[in-house]
C-alpha cells in the first residue's frame, strides 16, 4: 500500500496557488517545492482538479486501457505478465516495465477494511496458538521448539510453555498448565483452524477434535474457532507471540527445556505482568489480572489426564519402543502388547490397570532407558533357567538325585554348584553308575557331591579302570591343535639321578663350612 506523506496546510495552499495563479504543471511545482510529484497530484486531486490525476503526456498503452480495465474487472488477480502477453497479441509494442506500471495504476484496489476494536468482559475470553521458535538439540536428536501461548483477552496476562513437539498431548498439556497458572479458565477459548482444535470445517459447520471437546467438558469452557483467513480475530495472541519472541526469547541462553520453561515462568510473572495495560496507562497487566481472576471459571478438583497414549509391542528383548527410544519392562512381558502413557517428564508402561514400569522421559533418540531392577531380574531368571534345565535332566536320568537335592536343601547347600557338578558326572560316568553312587551316598549319610564323586572313583578303581577325566577342549585352534610329544622314561630317571647328586654336593658343602672345635678354642 502506498504511504501518503502528510504536509502542512500552508504548503497545500501554496500548491493550489501555483497551479491556479501561475499555471505551473504538477512536475514544476514538485521540483520547486522539493516534493514528490505524487504528493502534488494528490493535493490537486483532493481539490477536484482532473489535471492532477493524470499526465498530459499520452502513452502507447492508452488504447489498451479499456481492455486492461475490463479484463481486471473479471479477473482481479490476473498477473501483469499475463496481461502483457495478451496485449502483445493485440498489437502492443511497448516494454514490460512500462506496462507493469500501467497495470498497477489501472488494477482495482480492494477497499481498506475498518476493524472494530474488540472489547471483552473479564474472564470471558482467552486466545490460544502455537509459536515456532526454531529447533532444539538433545543428544543426537533435533526437535522443533514450540511455544504454547495462551493470553487472557481482558487483562492480556500471558502464559508460555515450551515443548519439543506440537502434538495433541502437548496441546492438551499446555491447556492444563495454563489453567493452573491462571487459577481458572476463561468461558470461551478462541483458536485458529489448527488440526489439534478443528478437524474439519465446511462454511459455518465445524467438527472439533474429540480430545479438545473432552478437555472443554472437563473445564467447562466453550471452544470457538476463528473464521478462515481472519487472523485479526485472534490478534491478541498473535501479538503476545511476537512479544514473547522479541522481549523474552531473543538472545536467550538456556541449558535444556526445563531451564527454558523456568525462565519463561519467571518472565511472565515478572516483566511481562508489570508492563502497562493497553486499556489504561494507569494500570499494569498484573493489576488488570487481579480484577479478572475472580471472574474465571473455577477449576475442577482433578486435573485433566493430558497424557499421550500409544500401544507398544514387546519383542524378544524386554523393551518397549516409544518416541525413538527403548524403555525397559520386566522380562515376563516379552511377546506382549503394553500401553505407554507419556507426559513431557515421565513414561509409564501399563498392562491393563497395572503399572509395570516407570521411566524418566528422554528427548534424545536411539537410547535404551533401563531400570536396573529389570536387568537384574532378567539375569537371575536366566541363571535359574539354566539350573532348572540341569535339575530336570538329572531328575529324568537319575531319579535318586531327587532325594539327594532334598537332603541338600535341608542342609542349605548350593543348588547351582551341585547341579553343575552332577551333570558333569553324568556325562563322565553314565546314568547307571551315577544312580548307584547317589544311592550309596545317601545310604551312607553323606548327601554331598564330593561323596558321590569319591564313590564313583572308588567303584571304577575297584574294577581296575582309571578314573574318568573330563576334558574341556578350547575353541582356540592354537590350543585345540597342539601336539604334545611324550618323553622317554629314561629321561626322567636321568633327571632324578642328577637331582640326587646335586643334593649330595650341597650337603658336603654345607658340612665343610661348619666351624671346628679347635678353631673355636683358638679363637677363645
C-alpha positions as CSV (number, residue, x, y, z in Angstrom):
1,X,0.0,0.0,0.0
2,X,1.3,3.5,-0.9
3,X,2.2,5.5,2.1
4,X,0.9,9.1,1.8
5,X,3.1,12.0,3.0
6,X,1.4,14.4,5.4
7,X,2.1,18.0,4.5
8,X,1.2,21.3,6.2
9,X,-1.9,23.2,5.3
10,X,0.2,26.2,4.2
11,X,2.1,24.0,1.7
12,X,-1.2,22.7,0.3
13,X,-2.4,26.3,-0.2
14,X,0.9,27.2,-1.9
15,X,0.5,24.2,-4.3
16,X,-3.1,25.3,-5.3
17,X,-2.0,28.9,-5.7
18,X,0.9,28.0,-8.0
19,X,-1.4,25.8,-10.1
20,X,-4.3,28.3,-10.5
21,X,-2.5,31.6,-10.4
22,X,0.8,30.8,-12.1
23,X,-0.4,27.9,-14.2
24,X,2.5,25.7,-13.2
25,X,2.2,22.0,-14.0
26,X,2.5,19.4,-11.3
27,X,6.1,18.5,-12.1
28,X,7.3,22.1,-11.9
29,X,5.5,22.6,-8.6
30,X,7.1,19.4,-7.2
31,X,10.6,20.4,-8.3
32,X,10.4,23.9,-6.9
33,X,8.9,22.9,-3.6
34,X,11.1,19.8,-3.2
35,X,8.1,17.5,-3.1
36,X,7.4,14.2,-4.7
37,X,5.2,14.5,-7.8
38,X,2.7,12.1,-6.4
39,X,2.2,14.3,-3.4
40,X,1.4,17.3,-5.6
41,X,-1.0,15.3,-7.7
42,X,-2.7,14.1,-4.6
43,X,-3.3,17.6,-3.4
44,X,-4.6,18.7,-6.7
45,X,-6.9,15.6,-6.9
46,X,-8.3,16.3,-3.5
47,X,-9.2,19.8,-4.7
48,X,-11.1,18.2,-7.7
49,X,-8.6,19.2,-10.3
50,X,-8.6,16.5,-13.0
51,X,-5.2,17.6,-14.3
52,X,-3.7,16.4,-11.0
53,X,-4.8,12.8,-11.5
54,X,-3.3,12.2,-14.9
55,X,-0.4,13.3,-17.0
56,X,-1.0,15.3,-20.2
57,X,1.6,13.1,-21.9
58,X,0.0,10.4,-23.9
59,X,1.2,6.8,-23.6
60,X,1.3,3.9,-26.2
61,X,-0.7,1.9,-23.7
62,X,-3.7,4.3,-23.7
63,X,-5.6,2.4,-26.5
64,X,-5.5,-0.7,-24.3
65,X,-6.6,0.8,-21.0
66,X,-10.2,-0.1,-21.6
67,X,-9.3,-3.7,-22.4
68,X,-7.0,-3.9,-19.3
69,X,-9.7,-2.5,-17.1
70,X,-12.3,-4.8,-18.4
71,X,-10.1,-7.9,-18.0
72,X,-9.1,-7.0,-14.5
73,X,-12.7,-6.4,-13.7
74,X,-13.4,-10.0,-14.5
75,X,-10.1,-11.4,-13.2
76,X,-8.8,-9.1,-10.5
77,X,-5.9,-11.4,-9.6
78,X,-4.6,-11.8,-13.1
79,X,-0.9,-11.0,-13.2
80,X,0.7,-8.2,-15.2
81,X,2.9,-10.6,-17.1
82,X,-0.2,-12.5,-18.4
83,X,-1.9,-9.2,-19.4
84,X,1.3,-8.2,-21.2
85,X,1.2,-11.3,-23.3
86,X,-2.5,-10.7,-24.1
87,X,-1.9,-7.1,-25.2
88,X,1.1,-8.1,-27.2
89,X,-1.1,-10.3,-29.2
90,X,-3.4,-7.3,-29.8
91,X,-0.6,-5.1,-31.2
92,X,1.0,-3.5,-28.1
93,X,4.7,-2.6,-28.9
94,X,5.8,-1.2,-25.5
95,X,8.1,-2.8,-23.0
96,X,7.1,-4.9,-19.9
97,X,8.4,-2.4,-17.3
98,X,6.2,0.5,-18.5
99,X,3.2,-1.8,-19.0
100,X,3.6,-3.1,-15.4
101,X,3.3,0.5,-14.1
102,X,0.2,1.0,-16.3
103,X,-1.5,-2.2,-14.9
104,X,-0.6,-1.1,-11.3
105,X,-2.4,2.2,-12.0
106,X,-5.5,0.6,-13.5
107,X,-5.8,-2.5,-11.3
108,X,-8.8,-2.1,-9.0
109,X,-7.9,-1.7,-5.4
110,X,-9.6,-3.6,-2.6
111,X,-11.2,-1.1,-0.3
112,X,-9.4,-0.8,3.0
113,X,-11.2,-2.6,5.7
114,X,-12.0,-1.0,9.0
115,X,-12.0,-3.1,12.2
116,X,-13.8,-2.6,15.4
117,X,-11.7,-2.6,18.5
118,X,-12.8,-5.8,20.3
119,X,-13.5,-5.4,24.0
120,X,-14.2,-8.4,26.2
121,X,-15.5,-8.7,29.8
122,X,-13.2,-10.0,32.5
123,X,-12.9,-13.8,32.4
124,X,-14.9,-14.0,29.2
125,X,-12.3,-15.0,26.6
126,X,-8.8,-16.3,26.1
127,X,-6.9,-16.9,22.9
128,X,-4.6,-19.8,22.1
129,X,-2.0,-20.5,19.5
130,X,1.4,-22.2,18.8
131,X,4.6,-20.2,18.1
132,X,7.6,-21.8,16.3
133,X,10.9,-20.9,17.9
134,X,13.4,-22.8,15.8
135,X,14.9,-26.2,16.8
136,X,16.5,-27.7,19.9
137,X,19.2,-30.3,20.0
138,X,19.0,-33.0,22.7
139,X,21.9,-35.5,22.3
140,X,21.6,-37.0,18.8
141,X,18.0,-35.7,18.3
142,X,17.0,-32.4,16.7
143,X,13.4,-31.5,17.6
144,X,11.2,-28.4,16.9
145,X,11.0,-25.9,19.7
146,X,7.3,-24.9,20.0
147,X,5.8,-22.4,22.4
148,X,2.2,-22.9,23.6
149,X,0.8,-19.4,24.3
150,X,-2.5,-18.5,26.0
151,X,-3.4,-14.9,26.7
152,X,-6.5,-13.6,28.6
153,X,-8.2,-11.2,26.3
154,X,-9.2,-8.7,29.0
155,X,-6.1,-8.4,31.2
156,X,-3.6,-9.5,28.5
157,X,-1.9,-11.8,31.0
158,X,0.3,-14.3,29.1
159,X,1.1,-17.9,29.8
160,X,4.0,-19.5,27.9
161,X,5.1,-23.2,27.9
162,X,7.8,-24.5,25.6
163,X,7.6,-28.1,24.2
164,X,9.7,-30.2,21.9
165,X,6.7,-31.0,19.7
166,X,3.2,-29.7,18.9
167,X,1.2,-32.9,19.0
168,X,-2.1,-33.4,20.7
169,X,-0.6,-34.5,24.0
170,X,1.4,-31.3,24.2
171,X,-1.6,-29.2,23.2
172,X,-3.7,-30.6,26.0
173,X,-0.9,-30.4,28.5
174,X,-0.5,-26.7,27.6
175,X,-4.1,-26.0,28.5
176,X,-3.9,-27.8,31.8
177,X,-0.8,-25.9,32.9
178,X,-2.2,-22.6,31.7
179,X,-5.4,-23.1,33.7
180,X,-3.4,-23.9,36.8
181,X,-1.2,-20.9,36.1
182,X,-4.2,-18.5,35.9
183,X,-6.1,-20.3,38.7
184,X,-9.1,-20.7,36.5
185,X,-10.4,-21.0,32.9
186,X,-12.0,-18.4,30.6
187,X,-15.5,-19.1,29.4
188,X,-14.6,-19.1,25.8
189,X,-11.3,-20.1,24.2
190,X,-10.6,-18.8,20.7
191,X,-8.4,-21.0,18.3
192,X,-7.0,-20.8,14.8
193,X,-8.1,-23.6,12.5
194,X,-5.2,-26.0,13.6
195,X,-5.8,-29.7,13.5
196,X,-5.5,-30.1,17.2
197,X,-8.6,-27.9,17.6
198,X,-10.6,-28.2,14.3
199,X,-10.6,-31.5,12.3
200,X,-13.0,-30.3,9.5
201,X,-14.8,-27.2,8.5
202,X,-17.5,-26.6,5.9
203,X,-18.6,-22.9,5.9
204,X,-20.1,-22.5,9.4
205,X,-20.1,-26.2,10.2
206,X,-17.2,-27.1,12.4
207,X,-16.1,-30.6,13.6
208,X,-13.8,-30.2,16.6
209,X,-11.2,-32.6,17.7
210,X,-12.8,-35.1,20.2
211,X,-9.8,-34.7,22.6
212,X,-10.4,-31.0,22.7
213,X,-14.1,-31.5,23.4
214,X,-13.2,-33.8,26.3
215,X,-10.9,-31.1,27.7
216,X,-13.6,-28.5,27.2
217,X,-16.2,-30.6,29.1
218,X,-13.8,-31.2,31.9
219,X,-13.0,-27.5,32.4
220,X,-16.5,-26.3,31.2
221,X,-15.3,-23.8,28.6
222,X,-16.6,-23.3,25.1
223,X,-14.1,-23.7,22.2
224,X,-14.6,-21.3,19.3
225,X,-12.6,-21.2,16.0
226,X,-11.7,-18.1,14.1
227,X,-13.2,-17.5,10.7
228,X,-11.0,-18.7,7.8
229,X,-8.3,-16.2,6.8
230,X,-9.3,-13.9,9.6
231,X,-6.3,-13.8,11.8
232,X,-7.3,-10.4,13.2
233,X,-9.9,-12.2,15.3
234,X,-7.1,-13.6,17.5
235,X,-4.8,-10.6,17.2
236,X,-4.0,-10.6,20.9
237,X,-2.4,-14.0,21.0
238,X,-0.5,-13.2,17.7
239,X,0.8,-10.0,19.4
240,X,1.6,-12.0,22.5
241,X,3.7,-14.5,20.5
242,X,5.6,-11.6,18.9
243,X,6.1,-10.1,22.4
244,X,7.5,-13.4,23.7
245,X,9.8,-13.6,20.6
246,X,11.2,-10.1,21.0
247,X,11.1,-9.4,24.7
248,X,11.9,-12.9,26.1
249,X,13.4,-15.3,23.6
250,X,15.7,-13.0,21.7
251,X,19.4,-13.7,22.7
252,X,18.2,-16.0,25.5
253,X,20.5,-18.8,26.6
254,X,19.3,-22.0,28.4
255,X,20.7,-25.4,29.2
256,X,17.6,-27.5,28.5
257,X,13.9,-27.4,28.0
258,X,13.2,-27.4,31.8
259,X,15.5,-24.5,32.3
260,X,13.9,-22.5,29.4
261,X,10.4,-23.1,31.0
262,X,11.7,-21.9,34.4
263,X,12.9,-18.7,32.8
264,X,9.7,-18.3,30.9
265,X,7.6,-18.6,34.1
266,X,9.8,-16.0,35.9
267,X,9.4,-13.7,32.9
268,X,5.6,-14.0,32.7
269,X,5.1,-13.4,36.4
270,X,7.7,-10.6,36.4
271,X,8.4,-8.2,33.5
272,X,5.5,-9.4,31.3
273,X,3.0,-8.8,34.1
274,X,4.5,-5.5,35.1
275,X,4.0,-3.9,31.7
276,X,1.3,-1.2,31.1
277,X,-2.2,-2.4,30.5
278,X,-3.2,-1.4,26.9
279,X,-6.7,-0.3,28.0
280,X,-5.4,2.1,30.6
281,X,-2.0,3.5,31.1
282,X,-2.7,3.9,34.8
283,X,-2.8,0.1,35.4
284,X,-0.4,-2.8,34.9
285,X,-1.3,-6.1,33.4
286,X,-0.9,-7.7,36.8
287,X,-3.4,-5.2,38.3
288,X,-5.9,-5.9,35.5
289,X,-5.4,-9.7,36.0
290,X,-6.1,-9.3,39.7
291,X,-9.5,-7.9,38.7
292,X,-10.1,-10.6,36.1
293,X,-9.0,-13.7,38.1
294,X,-12.1,-13.9,40.4
295,X,-14.3,-13.9,37.2
296,X,-12.6,-17.0,35.7
297,X,-14.3,-20.4,35.9
298,X,-13.3,-22.4,39.0
299,X,-11.1,-25.4,38.2
300,X,-12.3,-29.0,39.0
301,X,-10.8,-31.0,41.8
302,X,-8.8,-33.2,39.5
303,X,-6.6,-32.2,36.5
304,X,-7.4,-33.4,33.0
305,X,-5.2,-36.5,32.2
306,X,-3.2,-34.9,29.4
307,X,-1.0,-37.9,28.6
308,X,0.0,-39.3,25.3
309,X,-1.3,-42.9,24.9
310,X,0.2,-45.4,22.5
311,X,0.4,-49.2,22.3
312,X,3.8,-50.8,22.2
313,X,4.8,-54.3,21.2
314,X,7.4,-56.0,23.4
315,X,9.6,-58.3,21.2
316,X,12.1,-61.0,22.3
317,X,14.0,-58.4,24.3
318,X,12.2,-56.7,27.2
319,X,11.9,-53.2,25.8
320,X,9.1,-51.0,24.5
321,X,9.8,-48.7,21.6
322,X,8.4,-45.2,22.2
323,X,9.3,-41.8,20.6
324,X,12.5,-43.2,19.0
325,X,13.8,-44.7,22.3
326,X,13.6,-48.1,24.1
327,X,12.2,-48.4,27.6
328,X,12.8,-51.5,29.7
329,X,10.0,-53.6,31.2
330,X,10.1,-56.8,33.3
331,X,11.1,-59.8,31.3
332,X,7.8,-61.6,31.8
333,X,6.1,-59.2,29.4
334,X,8.1,-60.3,26.3
335,X,5.9,-61.1,23.2
336,X,3.0,-59.0,24.6
337,X,1.4,-55.6,23.8
338,X,1.5,-53.0,26.5
339,X,0.2,-49.4,26.8
340,X,2.5,-46.4,27.0
341,X,1.3,-43.3,28.8
342,X,3.7,-40.4,28.5
343,X,3.9,-36.9,29.7
344,X,6.7,-34.4,29.0
345,X,8.6,-35.7,32.0
346,X,7.6,-39.3,32.7
347,X,6.8,-42.5,30.7
348,X,4.5,-45.1,32.3
349,X,4.1,-48.5,30.8
350,X,0.9,-50.4,31.7
351,X,-0.5,-53.9,31.4
352,X,-4.2,-53.2,31.8
353,X,-4.5,-51.2,35.0
354,X,-1.1,-52.4,36.3
355,X,1.8,-50.1,36.0
356,X,4.7,-52.4,35.1
357,X,7.4,-49.8,34.6
358,X,8.0,-46.0,35.1
359,X,10.9,-44.1,33.5
360,X,12.1,-40.6,33.1
361,X,11.3,-39.5,29.5
362,X,14.2,-38.9,27.2
363,X,14.1,-36.4,24.3
364,X,17.2,-38.0,22.8
365,X,17.0,-40.7,20.2
366,X,18.1,-44.4,19.9
367,X,18.7,-44.7,23.6
368,X,18.0,-47.6,26.0
369,X,16.4,-46.3,29.2
370,X,16.7,-49.2,31.7
371,X,15.6,-49.9,35.2
372,X,18.5,-51.7,36.9
373,X,15.9,-54.0,38.7
374,X,14.6,-55.2,35.3
375,X,18.1,-56.1,34.1
376,X,19.0,-57.9,37.4
377,X,15.7,-59.9,37.4
378,X,16.4,-61.0,33.8
379,X,20.0,-62.1,34.7
380,X,18.7,-64.0,37.7
381,X,15.9,-65.6,35.7
382,X,18.4,-66.8,33.0
383,X,20.7,-68.2,35.8
384,X,17.8,-70.1,37.4
385,X,16.6,-71.3,34.0
386,X,20.0,-72.9,33.4
387,X,19.8,-74.5,36.8
388,X,16.3,-75.7,36.3
389,X,17.1,-77.3,33.0
390,X,20.0,-79.2,34.7
391,X,17.8,-80.4,37.5
392,X,15.1,-81.6,35.1
393,X,17.7,-83.6,33.2
394,X,19.0,-85.2,36.5
395,X,15.5,-86.0,37.7
396,X,14.7,-87.8,34.5
397,X,18.0,-89.6,34.0
398,X,18.9,-90.3,37.7
399,X,15.7,-90.4,39.9
400,X,17.9,-90.9,43.0
401,X,19.1,-87.3,42.7
402,X,15.6,-86.1,43.9
403,X,16.4,-87.4,47.4
404,X,19.9,-86.0,47.2
405,X,18.6,-82.5,46.5
406,X,16.0,-82.8,49.3
407,X,18.9,-83.6,51.7
408,X,20.9,-80.7,50.2
409,X,18.0,-78.3,50.7
410,X,17.8,-79.2,54.4
411,X,21.5,-78.5,54.8
412,X,21.1,-75.2,52.8
413,X,23.5,-76.3,50.1
414,X,24.3,-74.6,46.8
415,X,21.9,-76.0,44.3
416,X,23.6,-74.3,41.3
417,X,27.0,-75.7,42.0
418,X,25.6,-79.2,42.9
419,X,23.6,-79.3,39.7
420,X,26.6,-78.3,37.5
421,X,28.8,-80.9,39.2
422,X,26.3,-83.7,38.9
423,X,25.5,-83.0,35.3
424,X,29.3,-83.3,34.6
425,X,29.5,-86.6,36.5
426,X,26.5,-87.8,34.5
427,X,28.4,-87.1,31.3
428,X,31.5,-88.8,32.5
429,X,30.1,-92.0,34.2
430,X,26.7,-92.5,32.7
431,X,23.2,-93.0,34.1
432,X,23.6,-96.3,35.9
433,X,26.9,-95.5,37.6
434,X,25.7,-92.1,38.9
435,X,22.4,-93.7,40.1
436,X,24.3,-96.3,42.1
437,X,26.7,-93.7,43.5
438,X,24.0,-91.3,44.6
439,X,22.1,-94.1,46.3
440,X,25.2,-95.2,48.1
441,X,26.0,-91.6,49.2
442,X,22.5,-91.2,50.6
443,X,22.6,-94.5,52.4
444,X,26.0,-93.7,54.0
445,X,24.5,-90.4,55.3
446,X,26.8,-88.2,53.1
447,X,24.5,-86.5,50.6
448,X,27.3,-84.4,49.0
449,X,28.6,-84.2,45.5
450,X,32.1,-84.9,46.8
451,X,30.9,-88.2,48.3
452,X,29.3,-89.1,45.1
453,X,32.5,-88.4,43.1
454,X,34.6,-90.4,45.6
455,X,32.2,-93.4,45.4
456,X,32.3,-93.3,41.6
457,X,36.1,-93.2,41.5
458,X,36.4,-96.0,44.1
459,X,34.0,-98.2,42.1
460,X,35.9,-97.6,38.9
461,X,39.3,-98.3,40.5
462,X,37.9,-101.5,42.0
463,X,37.2,-102.7,38.5
464,X,40.8,-102.0,37.5
465,X,39.9,-98.9,35.4
466,X,41.5,-95.5,35.7
467,X,39.3,-92.6,37.0
468,X,37.3,-90.8,34.3
469,X,38.7,-87.4,33.3
470,X,36.6,-84.9,31.6
471,X,38.3,-82.5,29.2
472,X,37.1,-79.2,28.1
473,X,38.6,-78.6,24.7
474,X,39.3,-74.9,24.0
475,X,37.9,-73.3,20.8
476,X,41.3,-71.6,20.2
477,X,43.0,-73.6,17.4
478,X,46.4,-72.9,18.9
479,X,45.4,-74.9,21.9
480,X,43.0,-77.4,20.2
481,X,45.6,-78.4,17.6
482,X,48.6,-78.5,20.0
483,X,50.6,-81.8,19.8
484,X,52.5,-82.9,22.9
485,X,55.3,-85.4,22.4
486,X,55.9,-87.6,25.4
487,X,59.5,-88.1,26.7
488,X,61.2,-91.4,27.2
489,X,61.1,-92.7,30.8
490,X,64.9,-92.9,30.9
491,X,64.9,-89.1,30.6
492,X,63.0,-88.8,33.9
493,X,65.4,-91.4,35.5
494,X,68.4,-89.3,34.4
495,X,66.8,-86.1,35.7
496,X,66.2,-87.9,39.0
497,X,69.8,-89.1,39.4
498,X,71.2,-85.7,38.6
499,X,68.9,-84.2,41.2
500,X,70.2,-86.7,43.8
501,X,73.8,-85.9,43.1
502,X,73.2,-82.2,43.3
503,X,71.6,-82.7,46.7
504,X,74.6,-84.7,48.0
505,X,77.1,-82.0,46.8
506,X,75.1,-79.3,48.6
507,X,75.2,-81.4,51.8
508,X,79.0,-81.8,51.6
509,X,79.5,-78.0,51.0
510,X,77.4,-77.2,54.0
511,X,79.2,-79.5,56.3
512,X,82.6,-78.1,55.3
513,X,81.5,-74.6,56.2
514,X,80.7,-75.6,59.8
515,X,83.2,-74.2,62.5
516,X,85.5,-76.8,64.1
517,X,86.0,-77.1,67.8
518,X,89.7,-76.3,67.8
519,X,89.0,-73.2,65.8
520,X,86.6,-72.2,68.5
521,X,89.1,-72.8,71.3
522,X,91.8,-70.9,69.5
523,X,89.5,-68.0,69.0
524,X,88.6,-68.1,72.5
